[in-house]
Amino acid sequence: MLVRLVTGCSWEDAERLCDRKVSDTAVRSRRDEWVEAGVFEAMMDEALGAYETTVLGHVRRHGVPKRDRRRSDKTTSAPPPI
């Protein structure tokens, strides 16, 4: 399931990428069980909580980094690391 989430590939391709150690139908069935049990919802809640604690907590403590005015307005770059 993780291969499919990371790569976005089809279920059949995920089975092939995992050397056919588990069938795509078995993984789909397990996914359905996990959806029914709320596993993915719980994972999302945990991920959002961690994001709020780390990233938003950093922004609340230190503010948003100011733009480097020495750079040209036409220059684009990646945001500074947090």
N, C-alpha and C positions, 0 to 999 in steps of 0.2 A: 504494500500500500504506500509505503514511503517513497519508493521509486516513482510511482505514478504521481504523487503529490509534488515531488521535486522536479520531475522532468515534464509533466503534463502529457505523457505518452498514453497510448491506448492501454486497456487492460491486457490485451494480447501481447503487446510489445513489452509491458512490464513483466509478464510471465517469462518471455524470452530473455529479457535482460537479467532475470534472476535464475538463469540456467534451468528453467522449468522445475524448480524445486517445490513450487506450489502452483496450483492451477488458478487461472484468472477467475473461474467461477467460484472457487473456494474463497478467494480474497474478496470478491464482490459480496458473497454471503456474509463474511465477517464484517465488512463495512456496514452492511444493512443492520446487523446486530448491534454494532457500536452506535450507529445513528439512533436506533430505537432506545438504546440504553443511555443516551445523552453524553457519550464519551467526547464527541467532537465539540459539543457545546461547552463542556467542562474545560476542554483544552483551550478553547477560545477565551473563556473567562480568565484562566490562568495567564495566558499570553497577554491579554489586555491589562491585567493587574501588574504583571512584571514590567510592561511598557510604562505604565503610569508611575510605578515606583522608580524606575531607572531614568528613562528619558525625560518624562515630564517633571520628575523630582529634580533633575539636574537643571532644567530650564527655570523652575521656580526658585531654586537656590542661587543660580548664577546669571539668569537672564538669557536672552537670545544673543549669540555672538554678533557684534557689530560688523558691518561690511568694511572691508579694507578699502579706504578711500584712495589709496595710492594706485589701485588698479583702474584701468580704463573702464568706462561704462559699457563698452562693447565687448569686453572680455567676460567670458563665462567660465566658471570653474565649479568644482564640486564643493558642497558646503563643508565648513571646517568640522573636524572630528569633535565629538562630544566627550 
